[in-house]
Amino acid sequence: KAGVTQTPRYLIKTRGQQVTLSCSPISGHRSVSWYQQTPGQGLQFLFEYFSETQRNKGNFPGRFSGRQFSNSRSEMNVSTLELGDSALYLCASSRDREEREQYFGPGTRLTVT
Amino acid sequence: SQQGEEDPQALSIQEGENATMNCSYKTSINNLQWYRQNSGRGLVHLILIRSNEREKHSGRLRVTLDTSKKSSSLLITASRAADTASYFCATYLSGGYNKLIFGAGTRLAVHP
């Protein structure tokens, strides 16, 4: 089985711009979660989608949004980028049952200048 | 604040030695997981231990869980240079669906 894929792998944007990151989960996985990793805050949960519905959301401003498509692929969008949004954004997928192991993609490294 | 906290923050050992990392958490859990991350890359799931288990093994990995103390430990035996990575414990908040809460991680350096 192919693993979780994320595109793009690297991205450089300027303040005020918006960005869309994409995640394709492992085939058969319907849950997709997004995490932000920074040196200062560590790994923080952004949101989780299951069957195209957002089931859970972390403590992030409304500039961070996401969606999931019928094929379970997911996108996250960050609008009006700030310098502090520079981070590694990780996507993870898991099986239908809750509280199982999650499988992570390689991440998208976003740099905001 | 984070659910899990790892100790130590950094660990430096020689190849062949054992590495022990500890994790503490704050609320009741159904399971606890350990993940590895190689420098700035994605996380790899290592092992999941359920709340009714006290110890679990996987290859050179041994994980213990003490729910009375809300703590877990990860032991890597006979470490190799390839084990150099950051290790994170993670738990799910009750009713949080697939919302994983990670600790700050332990940076392990294994020197040849």
Contacts between the chains, C-beta under 8 A, distances in Angstrom:
chain1	res1	chain2	res2	distance
A	4	B	42	7.6
A	31	B	97	7.7
A	31	B	98	5.1
A	33	B	98	5.3
A	33	B	99	7.3
A	33	B	100	7.2
A	35	B	100	7.6
A	35	B	102	7.9
A	42	B	2	6.7
A	42	B	102	6.3
A	42	B	103	7.8
A	42	B	104	5.3
A	42	B	105	6.9
A	43	B	88	6.8
A	43	B	102	4.0
A	43	B	105	7.9
A	44	B	102	8.0
A	45	B	99	5.0
A	45	B	100	6.5
A	45	B	101	7.0
A	48	B	97	5.7
A	48	B	98	5.0
A	48	B	99	6.1
A	50	B	97	7.2
A	50	B	98	7.7
A	55	B	97	4.7
A	55	B	98	7.7
A	56	B	96	6.1
A	56	B	97	4.9
A	56	B	98	7.3
A	56	B	99	4.8
A	58	B	99	7.3
A	88	B	40	6.4
A	90	B	42	6.1
A	90	B	43	6.8
A	92	B	43	7.6
A	92	B	98	8.0
A	92	B	100	7.7
A	94	B	98	5.6
A	98	B	92	7.6
A	98	B	97	5.5
A	98	B	98	6.1
A	99	B	30	5.5
A	99	B	31	6.1
A	99	B	92	4.8
A	99	B	98	7.2
A	100	B	48	7.6
A	100	B	98	7.9
A	101	B	33	6.2
A	101	B	45	4.4
A	101	B	48	5.3
A	102	B	45	6.7
A	102	B	98	6.7
A	102	B	100	6.3
A	103	B	45	6.7
A	104	B	35	7.7
A	104	B	42	4.1
A	104	B	43	4.3
A	104	B	44	7.2
A	104	B	45	7.8
A	105	B	42	5.4
A	106	B	41	5.7
A	106	B	42	4.5
A	107	B	40	7.6
A	107	B	41	6.6
A	107	B	42	5.3
A	109	B	40	7.2
